[in-house]
Amino acid sequence: MKTSFTSVSFSERLLLTAEKLAKTSNPDDLAKYKAIADTLSASDLTNFALQTGDVMPSFALQDVEGKHQKISQIHNRKWLVINIFRGSWCPFCNIELVEYEKHYEKFSTLDAKVIAISPQKIEYNQSLVNQRKLKVELYSDPNCKVAERFRIGYTVPNYLNNIYHNQNVHLEKFNGEGTLKLPIPATYLIDRSGIIRMHFLSLSPYQRLDPSLVIDTIQSLIDSNDK
């Protein structure tokens, strides 16, 4: 009997999607995917980015209605989980957002708010919310300005952008402003005082932090404070 995609674990869904992408991509494209990962690794981006123990920067974001909201207004719970994703065109980002939605009630029980930030335009966030029926709050970060505050933004090289075009992914259309900037996938857990209590960064599009591990971290922090 064939196992349905939705019945397998979060990590298995990511892996299955990566394997499918590898099978449908030509060797030259796969080499270029590796090249961008190597370039980002050589730039020491993951070490330069904000880390656990750092203070979250101040910034503002656009919600799905186009309103600008300061992070101080958004962060109105004991915990804030910030998921920084590439866009609705990314299959791995969709898998991740659906998984966060699956755990939405558990996060709420722990007094944690989950928000997801990407450089894509508001209209694509609106469409994603409607399509996936998300309660997780989506925000737009034009030109990756907030991602750069976290030091995880980069400019997509032309060779990679050409591959995206061949896959009918036009970043200039999704992100607007003619920009070719993206964030690396990232997750940050912020406490009420604005301190980063946990972080996860990935140079690979398909390596993502399981939201259940974020829940475990929050519970562990709560338990340690109760002792």
C-alpha positions as CSV (number, residue, x, y, z in Angstrom):
1,M,0.0,0.0,0.0
2,K,1.3,3.4,-1.0
3,T,1.9,5.8,1.9
4,S,0.2,9.2,1.5
5,F,2.5,12.3,1.5
6,T,0.6,13.9,4.4
7,S,0.9,10.8,6.6
8,V,4.7,10.8,6.8
9,S,6.7,12.9,9.2
10,F,7.8,16.4,8.7
11,S,11.4,15.5,8.0
12,E,10.3,12.7,5.6
13,R,8.1,15.2,3.6
14,L,11.1,17.5,3.2
15,L,13.3,14.7,2.1
16,L,10.7,13.3,-0.4
17,T,10.3,16.7,-1.9
18,A,14.1,17.2,-2.2
19,E,14.5,13.8,-3.8
20,K,11.7,14.6,-6.3
21,L,13.4,17.9,-7.1
22,A,16.7,16.2,-7.6
23,K,15.2,13.6,-10.0
24,T,13.5,16.3,-12.1
25,S,16.5,18.7,-12.2
26,N,19.3,18.4,-14.7
27,P,22.9,17.8,-13.4
28,D,24.0,21.3,-14.3
29,D,21.2,22.9,-12.2
30,L,22.0,20.6,-9.3
31,A,25.7,21.7,-9.5
32,K,24.5,25.3,-9.4
33,Y,22.3,24.7,-6.3
34,K,25.4,23.3,-4.6
35,A,27.5,26.3,-5.8
36,I,25.2,28.8,-4.1
37,A,25.3,26.8,-0.9
38,D,29.1,26.7,-1.1
39,T,29.2,30.4,-1.7
40,L,27.0,31.2,1.2
41,S,29.0,28.8,3.4
42,A,32.3,30.5,2.4
43,S,30.8,33.9,3.3
44,D,30.4,32.6,6.8
45,L,26.8,33.8,6.8
46,T,25.5,31.5,9.5
47,N,28.2,32.7,11.9
48,F,27.7,36.3,11.0
49,A,23.9,36.1,11.5
50,L,22.2,36.9,14.8
51,Q,22.6,34.0,17.3
52,T,21.1,32.7,20.5
53,G,21.7,35.3,23.2
54,D,21.7,38.3,20.9
55,V,19.0,41.0,21.2
56,M,16.3,41.0,18.5
57,P,16.6,44.2,16.4
58,S,13.7,46.7,16.1
59,F,11.9,46.7,12.8
60,A,8.5,47.0,11.2
61,L,6.6,44.7,8.8
62,Q,3.7,44.8,6.5
63,D,0.8,42.5,7.4
64,V,-1.6,40.9,4.9
65,E,-3.7,44.0,4.8
66,G,-0.7,46.2,4.0
67,K,-0.5,47.9,7.4
68,H,2.9,48.6,8.9
69,Q,3.3,47.1,12.3
70,K,6.3,47.5,14.7
71,I,7.7,44.3,16.1
72,S,6.9,45.7,19.6
73,Q,3.2,45.6,18.6
74,I,3.4,42.2,17.1
75,H,5.3,40.6,20.0
76,N,2.4,40.6,22.5
77,R,2.9,37.2,24.0
78,K,5.5,35.6,26.3
79,W,7.2,34.0,23.4
80,L,7.6,35.0,19.7
81,V,8.6,32.4,17.1
82,I,9.9,34.1,13.9
83,N,10.0,31.8,10.8
84,I,11.8,33.5,8.0
85,F,11.0,31.8,4.7
86,R,11.8,32.4,1.0
87,G,8.3,32.6,-0.5
88,S,5.1,30.8,-1.4
89,W,6.9,29.5,-4.6
90,C,9.2,27.4,-2.4
91,P,7.8,23.9,-1.8
92,F,9.8,23.4,1.4
93,C,8.5,26.7,2.8
94,N,5.0,25.5,2.2
95,I,5.7,22.2,4.1
96,E,7.2,24.2,7.0
97,L,4.2,26.6,7.2
98,V,1.7,23.8,7.2
99,E,3.6,22.1,10.0
100,Y,3.6,25.3,12.1
101,E,-0.2,25.5,11.4
102,K,-0.6,22.0,12.6
103,H,1.0,23.0,16.0
104,Y,-0.7,26.3,16.2
105,E,-2.9,25.5,19.2
106,K,0.0,24.0,21.2
107,F,2.0,27.2,20.6
108,S,-1.0,29.3,21.8
109,T,-1.2,27.1,24.9
110,L,2.4,28.0,25.7
111,D,1.6,31.7,25.2
112,A,3.7,31.8,22.0
113,K,2.9,33.6,18.8
114,V,4.2,32.3,15.5
115,I,4.8,34.7,12.6
116,A,6.3,34.0,9.2
117,I,8.3,36.6,7.3
118,S,9.2,36.6,3.6
119,P,10.3,39.2,1.0
120,Q,7.3,38.4,-1.2
121,K,4.6,41.0,-1.9
122,I,1.4,41.2,0.3
123,E,-0.8,39.7,-2.4
124,Y,1.1,36.5,-2.3
125,N,0.9,36.3,1.5
126,Q,-2.8,36.9,1.2
127,S,-3.1,34.1,-1.3
128,L,-1.0,31.8,0.9
129,V,-3.1,32.5,3.9
130,N,-6.3,31.7,2.0
131,Q,-5.0,28.7,0.2
132,R,-3.5,27.1,3.4
133,K,-6.1,28.5,5.8
134,L,-3.4,29.8,8.0
135,K,-3.8,31.3,11.5
136,V,0.0,31.7,11.6
137,E,0.5,35.5,10.9
138,L,2.3,36.3,7.6
139,Y,4.3,39.5,7.1
140,S,6.0,41.0,4.1
141,D,9.6,42.1,4.3
142,P,10.2,44.1,1.1
143,N,13.8,44.0,-0.2
144,C,14.8,41.7,2.7
145,K,15.4,44.7,4.9
146,V,14.4,42.8,8.1
147,A,16.3,39.7,7.0
148,E,19.4,41.9,6.6
149,R,18.8,43.1,10.2
150,F,19.1,39.5,11.2
151,R,22.1,39.3,8.8
152,I,20.7,36.4,6.8
153,G,19.9,38.1,3.5
154,Y,21.7,37.6,0.2
155,T,21.5,38.6,-3.4
156,V,20.5,35.8,-5.8
157,P,23.2,35.4,-8.5
158,N,22.1,35.5,-12.1
159,Y,22.9,31.8,-12.7
160,L,20.5,30.8,-10.0
161,N,17.9,33.3,-11.0
162,N,18.0,31.8,-14.5
163,I,17.2,28.4,-13.1
164,Y,14.2,29.9,-11.2
165,H,13.0,31.4,-14.4
166,N,13.1,28.1,-16.1
167,Q,10.9,26.7,-13.3
168,N,8.5,29.6,-13.8
169,V,9.6,31.3,-10.6
170,H,10.2,34.9,-11.2
171,L,11.5,36.6,-8.0
172,E,11.0,40.0,-9.6
173,K,7.3,39.2,-9.8
174,F,7.0,37.7,-6.3
175,N,9.1,40.2,-4.5
176,G,8.5,43.3,-6.5
177,E,10.8,46.3,-6.8
178,G,13.0,44.3,-9.2
179,T,14.9,42.8,-6.4
180,L,16.7,39.5,-6.4
181,K,17.2,39.2,-2.6
182,L,16.3,36.2,-0.5
183,P,16.8,35.2,3.1
184,I,18.3,31.8,4.1
185,P,15.7,29.8,5.9
186,A,15.7,30.6,9.6
187,T,13.8,30.3,12.8
188,Y,14.2,32.4,15.9
189,L,12.6,32.0,19.3
190,I,12.4,35.4,21.2
191,D,11.4,35.9,24.8
192,R,9.3,38.7,26.1
193,S,12.4,40.9,26.8
194,G,13.5,40.6,23.2
195,I,16.4,38.1,23.7
196,I,16.9,35.4,21.2
197,R,16.6,32.1,23.1
198,M,17.1,29.7,20.2
199,H,18.0,30.0,16.6
200,F,18.2,27.8,13.5
201,L,19.8,28.7,10.2
202,S,20.0,26.6,7.0
203,L,22.1,27.1,3.8
204,S,20.0,24.3,2.3
205,P,16.4,25.0,1.1
206,Y,15.1,21.7,2.4
207,Q,16.8,21.6,5.8
208,R,14.2,23.1,8.3
209,L,13.7,23.0,12.0
210,D,10.8,20.8,13.1
211,P,8.3,23.1,14.9
212,S,7.9,20.4,17.5
213,L,11.5,21.0,18.6
214,V,10.6,24.7,19.1
215,I,7.7,23.7,21.3
216,D,10.1,21.4,23.3
217,T,12.5,24.3,23.7
218,I,9.8,26.7,25.0
219,Q,8.6,24.0,27.4
220,S,12.1,23.4,28.6
221,L,12.6,27.1,29.2
222,I,9.3,27.4,31.1
223,D,10.2,24.4,33.2
224,S,13.7,25.8,34.0
225,N,12.1,29.1,35.1
226,D,9.7,27.3,37.4
227,K,12.5,25.6,39.3
